[in-house]
Amino acid sequence: MSLKTQILINLVVLAIVDTVIPIPITAMVLIMVLFQKPKWFKDWVDRIYRR
């Protein structure tokens, strides 16, 4: 499965969960990424821009 397909699937699942649960999950993930700067996020961004 290509990276674009994985991203699309993840975004669709996140949108469905965000619709069902009234907690802004995307905003919470963004805040976590901004404050904690996890290694998986940097690796993910590097992999996207490498392609």
C-alpha distance matrix in Angstrom:
0.0 3.8 6.7 8.4 6.5 6.9 10.3 11.2 10.6 12.6 15.2 15.7 16.3 18.5 20.4 21.1 22.3 24.3 25.9 26.9 28.1 30.5 29.7 28.0 25.0 23.6 27.0 27.3 24.1 25.3 28.7 27.3 25.2 28.4 30.8 29.0 26.8 24.3 22.8 19.2 19.6 20.9 18.2 15.6 17.7 18.3 14.7 14.3 17.5 17.0 14.4
3.8 0.0 3.8 5.5 5.3 6.4 8.8 10.0 10.8 12.5 14.4 15.6 16.8 18.4 20.1 21.5 22.8 24.2 26.0 27.4 28.5 30.5 29.5 27.4 24.5 22.6 25.8 26.4 23.1 23.8 27.2 26.1 23.7 26.5 29.2 27.7 25.1 23.0 21.5 18.1 17.9 18.9 16.3 13.5 15.1 15.6 12.0 11.1 14.1 13.7 10.9
6.7 3.8 0.0 3.8 5.4 5.1 6.2 8.6 9.9 10.5 12.2 14.2 15.4 16.3 18.2 20.0 21.0 22.1 24.2 25.8 26.5 28.2 26.9 24.6 21.7 19.5 22.5 23.2 19.7 20.2 23.7 22.6 20.1 22.8 25.5 24.1 21.5 19.6 18.2 14.9 14.3 15.3 13.1 10.0 11.5 12.4 9.1 7.8 11.3 11.5 9.4
8.4 5.5 3.8 0.0 3.8 5.4 5.1 6.1 8.6 9.9 10.5 12.3 14.3 15.2 16.4 18.4 19.9 20.7 22.4 24.4 25.5 26.9 26.0 23.5 21.0 18.6 21.7 22.9 19.7 19.9 23.6 23.1 20.7 23.1 26.2 25.3 22.8 21.3 20.4 17.2 15.9 17.1 15.6 12.1 12.7 14.2 11.4 9.0 12.0 13.1 10.5
6.5 5.3 5.4 3.8 0.0 3.8 5.4 5.1 6.1 8.5 9.9 10.6 12.3 14.1 15.3 16.6 18.3 19.7 21.1 22.7 24.1 26.0 25.4 23.3 20.8 18.9 22.4 23.4 20.4 21.2 24.8 24.2 22.2 25.0 27.8 26.8 24.6 22.8 22.1 18.6 17.8 19.5 17.8 14.3 15.5 17.2 14.2 12.3 15.6 16.4 13.8
6.9 6.4 5.1 5.4 3.8 0.0 3.8 5.5 5.2 6.1 8.6 9.9 10.6 12.1 14.1 15.5 16.5 18.0 19.9 21.2 22.1 24.2 23.2 21.3 18.4 16.8 20.2 20.7 17.6 18.8 22.3 21.2 19.4 22.5 25.0 23.7 21.7 19.7 19.0 15.3 14.9 17.0 15.3 11.8 13.8 15.7 12.8 11.5 15.2 16.1 14.2
10.3 8.8 6.2 5.1 5.4 3.8 0.0 3.8 5.5 5.1 6.1 8.6 9.9 10.4 12.1 14.3 15.3 16.0 18.1 20.0 20.7 22.2 21.1 18.7 16.1 13.9 17.2 18.1 15.1 15.8 19.4 18.9 16.9 19.6 22.5 21.6 19.6 18.1 17.9 14.5 13.1 15.3 14.4 10.6 11.8 14.3 12.2 10.1 13.6 15.3 13.8
11.2 10.0 8.6 6.1 5.1 5.5 3.8 0.0 3.8 5.5 5.1 6.2 8.6 9.8 10.5 12.4 14.3 15.1 16.5 18.5 19.8 21.4 20.9 18.7 16.5 14.5 18.0 19.4 16.8 17.5 21.2 21.1 19.5 22.1 25.0 24.5 22.8 21.4 21.5 18.1 16.6 18.9 18.1 14.3 15.2 17.8 15.6 13.2 16.4 18.2 16.2
10.6 10.8 9.9 8.6 6.1 5.2 5.5 3.8 0.0 3.8 5.5 5.2 6.2 8.5 9.9 10.7 12.3 14.0 15.4 16.7 18.1 20.3 19.9 18.3 15.9 14.7 18.5 19.2 16.8 18.3 21.8 21.2 20.1 23.1 25.6 24.8 23.4 21.6 21.9 18.2 17.4 20.1 19.0 15.4 17.0 19.6 17.3 15.5 19.0 20.5 18.6
12.6 12.5 10.5 9.9 8.5 6.1 5.1 5.5 3.8 0.0 3.8 5.5 5.2 6.0 8.5 9.9 10.5 11.9 14.1 15.4 16.1 18.1 17.2 15.5 12.6 11.5 15.2 15.7 13.1 14.8 18.2 17.5 16.5 19.6 22.0 21.1 20.0 18.2 18.8 15.2 14.3 17.4 16.7 13.2 15.0 17.9 16.1 14.6 18.1 19.9 18.7
15.2 14.4 12.2 10.5 9.9 8.6 6.1 5.1 5.5 3.8 0.0 3.8 5.5 5.0 6.0 8.6 9.8 10.2 12.1 14.2 15.1 16.4 15.8 13.6 11.4 9.7 13.3 14.6 12.6 13.6 17.1 17.3 16.4 18.9 21.6 21.4 20.3 19.2 20.2 17.0 15.3 18.2 18.2 14.6 15.4 18.7 17.4 15.1 18.2 20.6 19.4
15.7 15.6 14.2 12.3 10.6 9.9 8.6 6.2 5.2 5.5 3.8 0.0 3.8 5.4 5.1 6.2 8.7 9.7 10.6 12.4 14.2 15.9 16.1 14.6 12.9 11.9 15.6 16.9 15.4 16.8 20.1 20.3 19.8 22.3 24.9 24.7 23.9 22.6 23.7 20.3 18.9 21.9 21.7 18.0 19.1 22.2 20.6 18.3 21.5 23.7 22.1
16.3 16.8 15.4 14.3 12.3 10.6 9.9 8.6 6.2 5.2 5.5 3.8 0.0 3.8 5.4 5.1 6.2 8.4 9.8 10.7 12.0 14.5 14.4 13.6 11.3 11.4 15.1 15.6 14.1 16.4 19.3 19.0 19.0 21.9 23.9 23.4 23.0 21.4 22.6 19.3 18.3 21.7 21.4 18.1 19.7 22.9 21.2 19.6 23.0 25.0 23.7
18.5 18.4 16.3 15.2 14.1 12.1 10.4 9.8 8.5 6.0 5.0 5.4 3.8 0.0 3.8 5.5 5.1 5.9 8.5 9.9 10.3 12.1 11.4 10.0 7.7 7.6 11.3 12.0 10.7 12.9 15.7 15.7 15.9 18.6 20.7 20.5 20.3 19.1 20.8 17.8 16.4 19.9 20.2 17.0 18.3 21.7 20.7 19.0 22.1 24.5 23.7
20.4 20.1 18.2 16.4 15.3 14.1 12.1 10.5 9.9 8.5 6.0 5.1 5.4 3.8 0.0 3.8 5.5 5.0 6.1 8.7 9.9 11.1 11.4 9.9 9.0 8.7 12.0 13.5 13.0 14.5 17.3 18.0 18.3 20.5 22.8 23.1 22.9 22.2 24.0 21.1 19.3 22.6 23.1 19.7 20.5 24.0 23.1 20.9 23.8 26.4 25.3
21.1 21.5 20.0 18.4 16.6 15.5 14.3 12.4 10.7 9.9 8.6 6.2 5.1 5.5 3.8 0.0 3.8 5.4 5.1 6.2 8.6 10.7 11.8 11.5 10.7 11.5 14.7 15.6 15.4 17.4 19.9 20.3 21.0 23.4 25.3 25.4 25.5 24.5 26.2 23.2 21.9 25.3 25.6 22.3 23.5 26.9 25.6 23.7 26.8 29.1 27.9
22.3 22.8 21.0 19.9 18.3 16.5 15.3 14.3 12.3 10.5 9.8 8.7 6.2 5.1 5.5 3.8 0.0 3.8 5.4 5.1 5.9 8.6 9.1 9.4 8.1 9.9 12.9 13.0 13.1 15.7 17.7 17.8 19.0 21.5 23.0 23.0 23.5 22.4 24.5 21.6 20.6 24.2 24.7 21.7 23.1 26.6 25.6 24.1 27.2 29.6 28.8
24.3 24.2 22.1 20.7 19.7 18.0 16.0 15.1 14.0 11.9 10.2 9.7 8.4 5.9 5.0 5.4 3.8 0.0 3.8 5.6 5.4 6.3 6.7 6.2 6.1 7.7 10.2 11.0 11.8 13.8 15.7 16.5 17.8 19.8 21.4 22.0 22.6 22.1 24.5 22.0 20.4 23.9 24.9 21.9 22.8 26.4 25.9 24.1 26.9 29.6 29.0
25.9 26.0 24.2 22.4 21.1 19.9 18.1 16.5 15.4 14.1 12.1 10.6 9.8 8.5 6.1 5.1 5.4 3.8 0.0 3.8 5.7 6.5 8.7 8.9 9.8 11.2 13.4 14.6 15.5 17.3 19.1 20.2 21.5 23.3 25.0 25.7 26.4 25.9 28.2 25.6 24.0 27.4 28.3 25.1 25.9 29.6 28.8 26.8 29.6 32.3 31.4
26.9 27.4 25.8 24.4 22.7 21.2 20.0 18.5 16.7 15.4 14.2 12.4 10.7 9.9 8.7 6.2 5.1 5.6 3.8 0.0 3.8 6.3 8.8 10.5 10.8 13.2 15.3 15.7 16.8 19.1 20.6 21.2 22.9 25.0 26.2 26.6 27.6 26.8 29.1 26.5 25.3 28.9 29.6 26.7 27.9 31.5 30.6 28.9 31.9 34.4 33.5
28.1 28.5 26.5 25.5 24.1 22.1 20.7 19.8 18.1 16.1 15.1 14.2 12.0 10.3 9.9 8.6 5.9 5.4 5.7 3.8 0.0 3.8 5.5 8.0 8.5 11.6 13.1 12.9 14.5 17.0 18.0 18.5 20.7 22.6 23.5 23.9 25.3 24.6 27.3 25.1 23.9 27.6 28.6 25.9 27.1 30.7 30.2 28.8 31.7 34.3 33.8
30.5 30.5 28.2 26.9 26.0 24.2 22.2 21.4 20.3 18.1 16.4 15.9 14.5 12.1 11.1 10.7 8.6 6.3 6.5 6.3 3.8 0.0 3.8 6.4 8.5 11.3 11.8 12.1 14.6 16.4 17.0 18.2 20.5 21.8 22.7 23.8 25.3 25.2 28.2 26.2 24.7 28.1 29.6 27.0 27.7 31.5 31.3 29.7 32.3 35.1 34.8
29.7 29.5 26.9 26.0 25.4 23.2 21.1 20.9 19.9 17.2 15.8 16.1 14.4 11.4 11.4 11.8 9.1 6.7 8.7 8.8 5.5 3.8 0.0 3.8 5.7 8.8 8.9 8.6 11.3 13.2 13.4 14.6 17.1 18.4 19.0 20.1 21.8 21.8 24.9 23.2 21.7 25.1 26.8 24.5 25.2 28.9 29.1 27.7 30.2 33.0 33.1
28.0 27.4 24.6 23.5 23.3 21.3 18.7 18.7 18.3 15.5 13.6 14.6 13.6 10.0 9.9 11.5 9.4 6.2 8.9 10.5 8.0 6.4 3.8 0.0 3.8 5.6 5.5 6.4 8.9 10.1 10.9 12.6 14.5 15.7 16.9 18.2 19.4 19.8 22.8 21.2 19.2 22.4 24.3 21.9 22.2 26.0 26.3 24.7 27.0 30.0 30.1
25.0 24.5 21.7 21.0 20.8 18.4 16.1 16.5 15.9 12.6 11.4 12.9 11.3 7.7 9.0 10.7 8.1 6.1 9.8 10.8 8.5 8.5 5.7 3.8 0.0 3.8 5.4 5.0 6.2 8.6 9.9 10.5 12.3 14.2 15.4 16.1 17.1 16.9 19.7 17.8 16.1 19.6 21.2 18.8 19.6 23.2 23.4 22.1 24.6 27.4 27.5
23.6 22.6 19.5 18.6 18.9 16.8 13.9 14.5 14.7 11.5 9.7 11.9 11.4 7.6 8.7 11.5 9.9 7.7 11.2 13.2 11.6 11.3 8.8 5.6 3.8 0.0 3.8 5.4 5.1 6.1 8.6 9.9 10.5 12.2 14.3 15.2 15.5 15.6 18.3 16.4 14.0 17.3 19.0 16.4 16.7 20.4 20.8 19.1 21.4 24.4 24.6
27.0 25.8 22.5 21.7 22.4 20.2 17.2 18.0 18.5 15.2 13.3 15.6 15.1 11.3 12.0 14.7 12.9 10.2 13.4 15.3 13.1 11.8 8.9 5.5 5.4 3.8 0.0 3.8 5.5 5.0 6.2 8.6 9.8 10.5 12.3 14.0 14.7 15.7 18.8 17.7 15.1 18.0 20.3 18.2 18.0 21.7 22.6 21.1 22.9 26.0 26.6
27.3 26.4 23.2 22.9 23.4 20.7 18.1 19.4 19.2 15.7 14.6 16.9 15.6 12.0 13.5 15.6 13.0 11.0 14.6 15.7 12.9 12.1 8.6 6.4 5.0 5.4 3.8 0.0 3.8 5.4 5.1 6.2 8.7 9.9 10.7 11.8 13.3 13.9 17.2 16.3 14.4 17.5 19.7 18.1 18.4 22.0 22.9 21.9 23.9 26.8 27.6
24.1 23.1 19.7 19.7 20.4 17.6 15.1 16.8 16.8 13.1 12.6 15.4 14.1 10.7 13.0 15.4 13.1 11.8 15.5 16.8 14.5 14.6 11.3 8.9 6.2 5.1 5.5 3.8 0.0 3.8 5.4 5.0 6.1 8.6 10.0 10.3 10.9 10.9 14.0 12.7 10.7 14.0 16.0 14.3 14.9 18.4 19.2 18.3 20.5 23.2 24.1
25.3 23.8 20.2 19.9 21.2 18.8 15.8 17.5 18.3 14.8 13.6 16.8 16.4 12.9 14.5 17.4 15.7 13.8 17.3 19.1 17.0 16.4 13.2 10.1 8.6 6.1 5.0 5.4 3.8 0.0 3.8 5.4 5.1 6.1 8.6 10.0 10.0 11.2 14.2 13.4 10.6 13.2 15.8 14.2 13.8 17.3 18.7 17.5 19.1 22.1 23.2
28.7 27.2 23.7 23.6 24.8 22.3 19.4 21.2 21.8 18.2 17.1 20.1 19.3 15.7 17.3 19.9 17.7 15.7 19.1 20.6 18.0 17.0 13.4 10.9 9.9 8.6 6.2 5.1 5.4 3.8 0.0 3.8 5.5 5.1 6.1 8.3 9.6 11.4 14.9 14.9 12.5 14.8 17.8 16.8 16.5 19.7 21.5 20.7 22.0 24.9 26.4
27.3 26.1 22.6 23.1 24.2 21.2 18.9 21.1 21.2 17.5 17.3 20.3 19.0 15.7 18.0 20.3 17.8 16.5 20.2 21.2 18.5 18.2 14.6 12.6 10.5 9.9 8.6 6.2 5.0 5.4 3.8 0.0 3.8 5.5 5.3 5.6 7.5 8.3 12.0 12.1 10.5 13.1 15.7 15.1 15.5 18.5 20.1 19.9 21.6 24.0 25.6
25.2 23.7 20.1 20.7 22.2 19.4 16.9 19.5 20.1 16.5 16.4 19.8 19.0 15.9 18.3 21.0 19.0 17.8 21.5 22.9 20.7 20.5 17.1 14.5 12.3 10.5 9.8 8.7 6.1 5.1 5.5 3.8 0.0 3.8 5.6 5.5 5.0 6.3 9.5 9.7 7.3 9.6 12.5 12.0 11.9 14.8 16.7 16.5 17.9 20.4 22.2
28.4 26.5 22.8 23.1 25.0 22.5 19.6 22.1 23.1 19.6 18.9 22.3 21.9 18.6 20.5 23.4 21.5 19.8 23.3 25.0 22.6 21.8 18.4 15.7 14.2 12.2 10.5 9.9 8.6 6.1 5.1 5.5 3.8 0.0 3.8 6.0 5.7 8.7 11.8 12.8 10.1 11.3 14.7 14.5 13.6 16.3 18.7 18.4 19.0 21.8 23.8
30.8 29.2 25.5 26.2 27.8 25.0 22.5 25.0 25.6 22.0 21.6 24.9 23.9 20.7 22.8 25.3 23.0 21.4 25.0 26.2 23.5 22.7 19.0 16.9 15.4 14.3 12.3 10.7 10.0 8.6 6.1 5.3 5.6 3.8 0.0 3.8 5.8 8.7 12.2 13.8 12.0 13.2 16.5 16.8 16.4 18.8 21.2 21.3 22.1 24.5 26.8
29.0 27.7 24.1 25.3 26.8 23.7 21.6 24.5 24.8 21.1 21.4 24.7 23.4 20.5 23.1 25.4 23.0 22.0 25.7 26.6 23.9 23.8 20.1 18.2 16.1 15.2 14.0 11.8 10.3 10.0 8.3 5.6 5.5 6.0 3.8 0.0 3.8 5.6 9.1 11.0 10.1 11.4 14.2 15.0 15.3 17.4 19.5 20.3 21.3 23.3 25.6
26.8 25.1 21.5 22.8 24.6 21.7 19.6 22.8 23.4 20.0 20.3 23.9 23.0 20.3 22.9 25.5 23.5 22.6 26.4 27.6 25.3 25.3 21.8 19.4 17.1 15.5 14.7 13.3 10.9 10.0 9.6 7.5 5.0 5.7 5.8 3.8 0.0 3.8 6.6 8.7 7.2 7.7 10.9 12.0 11.9 13.7 16.1 16.9 17.7 19.6 22.1
24.3 23.0 19.6 21.3 22.8 19.7 18.1 21.4 21.6 18.2 19.2 22.6 21.4 19.1 22.2 24.5 22.4 22.1 25.9 26.8 24.6 25.2 21.8 19.8 16.9 15.6 15.7 13.9 10.9 11.2 11.4 8.3 6.3 8.7 8.7 5.6 3.8 0.0 3.8 5.5 5.6 7.0 9.0 10.2 11.3 13.0 14.7 16.0 17.4 18.8 21.1
22.8 21.5 18.2 20.4 22.1 19.0 17.9 21.5 21.9 18.8 20.2 23.7 22.6 20.8 24.0 26.2 24.5 24.5 28.2 29.1 27.3 28.2 24.9 22.8 19.7 18.3 18.8 17.2 14.0 14.2 14.9 12.0 9.5 11.8 12.2 9.1 6.6 3.8 0.0 3.8 5.4 5.3 6.2 8.6 10.1 10.7 12.3 14.4 15.7 16.4 18.9
19.2 18.1 14.9 17.2 18.6 15.3 14.5 18.1 18.2 15.2 17.0 20.3 19.3 17.8 21.1 23.2 21.6 22.0 25.6 26.5 25.1 26.2 23.2 21.2 17.8 16.4 17.7 16.3 12.7 13.4 14.9 12.1 9.7 12.8 13.8 11.0 8.7 5.5 3.8 0.0 3.8 5.6 5.1 6.0 8.6 9.8 10.4 12.2 14.4 15.1 17.0
19.6 17.9 14.3 15.9 17.8 14.9 13.1 16.6 17.4 14.3 15.3 18.9 18.3 16.4 19.3 21.9 20.6 20.4 24.0 25.3 23.9 24.7 21.7 19.2 16.1 14.0 15.1 14.4 10.7 10.6 12.5 10.5 7.3 10.1 12.0 10.1 7.2 5.6 5.4 3.8 0.0 3.8 5.4 5.0 6.2 8.5 9.8 10.6 12.4 14.1 15.9
20.9 18.9 15.3 17.1 19.5 17.0 15.3 18.9 20.1 17.4 18.2 21.9 21.7 19.9 22.6 25.3 24.2 23.9 27.4 28.9 27.6 28.1 25.1 22.4 19.6 17.3 18.0 17.5 14.0 13.2 14.8 13.1 9.6 11.3 13.2 11.4 7.7 7.0 5.3 5.6 3.8 0.0 3.8 5.4 5.1 6.1 8.5 9.9 10.7 12.0 14.6
18.2 16.3 13.1 15.6 17.8 15.3 14.4 18.1 19.0 16.7 18.2 21.7 21.4 20.2 23.1 25.6 24.7 24.9 28.3 29.6 28.6 29.6 26.8 24.3 21.2 19.0 20.3 19.7 16.0 15.8 17.8 15.7 12.5 14.7 16.5 14.2 10.9 9.0 6.2 5.1 5.4 3.8 0.0 3.8 5.5 5.1 6.1 8.7 10.1 10.4 12.7
15.6 13.5 10.0 12.1 14.3 11.8 10.6 14.3 15.4 13.2 14.6 18.0 18.1 17.0 19.7 22.3 21.7 21.9 25.1 26.7 25.9 27.0 24.5 21.9 18.8 16.4 18.2 18.1 14.3 14.2 16.8 15.1 12.0 14.5 16.8 15.0 12.0 10.2 8.6 6.0 5.0 5.4 3.8 0.0 3.8 5.5 5.1 6.3 8.8 9.9 11.3
17.7 15.1 11.5 12.7 15.5 13.8 11.8 15.2 17.0 15.0 15.4 19.1 19.7 18.3 20.5 23.5 23.1 22.8 25.9 27.9 27.1 27.7 25.2 22.2 19.6 16.7 18.0 18.4 14.9 13.8 16.5 15.5 11.9 13.6 16.4 15.3 11.9 11.3 10.1 8.6 6.2 5.1 5.5 3.8 0.0 3.8 5.4 5.1 6.3 8.5 10.4
18.3 15.6 12.4 14.2 17.2 15.7 14.3 17.8 19.6 17.9 18.7 22.2 22.9 21.7 24.0 26.9 26.6 26.4 29.6 31.5 30.7 31.5 28.9 26.0 23.2 20.4 21.7 22.0 18.4 17.3 19.7 18.5 14.8 16.3 18.8 17.4 13.7 13.0 10.7 9.8 8.5 6.1 5.1 5.5 3.8 0.0 3.8 5.5 5.3 6.0 8.9
14.7 12.0 9.1 11.4 14.2 12.8 12.2 15.6 17.3 16.1 17.4 20.6 21.2 20.7 23.1 25.6 25.6 25.9 28.8 30.6 30.2 31.3 29.1 26.3 23.4 20.8 22.6 22.9 19.2 18.7 21.5 20.1 16.7 18.7 21.2 19.5 16.1 14.7 12.3 10.4 9.8 8.5 6.1 5.1 5.4 3.8 0.0 3.8 5.6 5.1 6.7
14.3 11.1 7.8 9.0 12.3 11.5 10.1 13.2 15.5 14.6 15.1 18.3 19.6 19.0 20.9 23.7 24.1 24.1 26.8 28.9 28.8 29.7 27.7 24.7 22.1 19.1 21.1 21.9 18.3 17.5 20.7 19.9 16.5 18.4 21.3 20.3 16.9 16.0 14.4 12.2 10.6 9.9 8.7 6.3 5.1 5.5 3.8 0.0 3.8 5.5 5.7
17.5 14.1 11.3 12.0 15.6 15.2 13.6 16.4 19.0 18.1 18.2 21.5 23.0 22.1 23.8 26.8 27.2 26.9 29.6 31.9 31.7 32.3 30.2 27.0 24.6 21.4 22.9 23.9 20.5 19.1 22.0 21.6 17.9 19.0 22.1 21.3 17.7 17.4 15.7 14.4 12.4 10.7 10.1 8.8 6.3 5.3 5.6 3.8 0.0 3.8 5.4
17.0 13.7 11.5 13.1 16.4 16.1 15.3 18.2 20.5 19.9 20.6 23.7 25.0 24.5 26.4 29.1 29.6 29.6 32.3 34.4 34.3 35.1 33.0 30.0 27.4 24.4 26.0 26.8 23.2 22.1 24.9 24.0 20.4 21.8 24.5 23.3 19.6 18.8 16.4 15.1 14.1 12.0 10.4 9.9 8.5 6.0 5.1 5.5 3.8 0.0 3.8
14.4 10.9 9.4 10.5 13.8 14.2 13.8 16.2 18.6 18.7 19.4 22.1 23.7 23.7 25.3 27.9 28.8 29.0 31.4 33.5 33.8 34.8 33.1 30.1 27.5 24.6 26.6 27.6 24.1 23.2 26.4 25.6 22.2 23.8 26.8 25.6 22.1 21.1 18.9 17.0 15.9 14.6 12.7 11.3 10.4 8.9 6.7 5.7 5.4 3.8 0.0
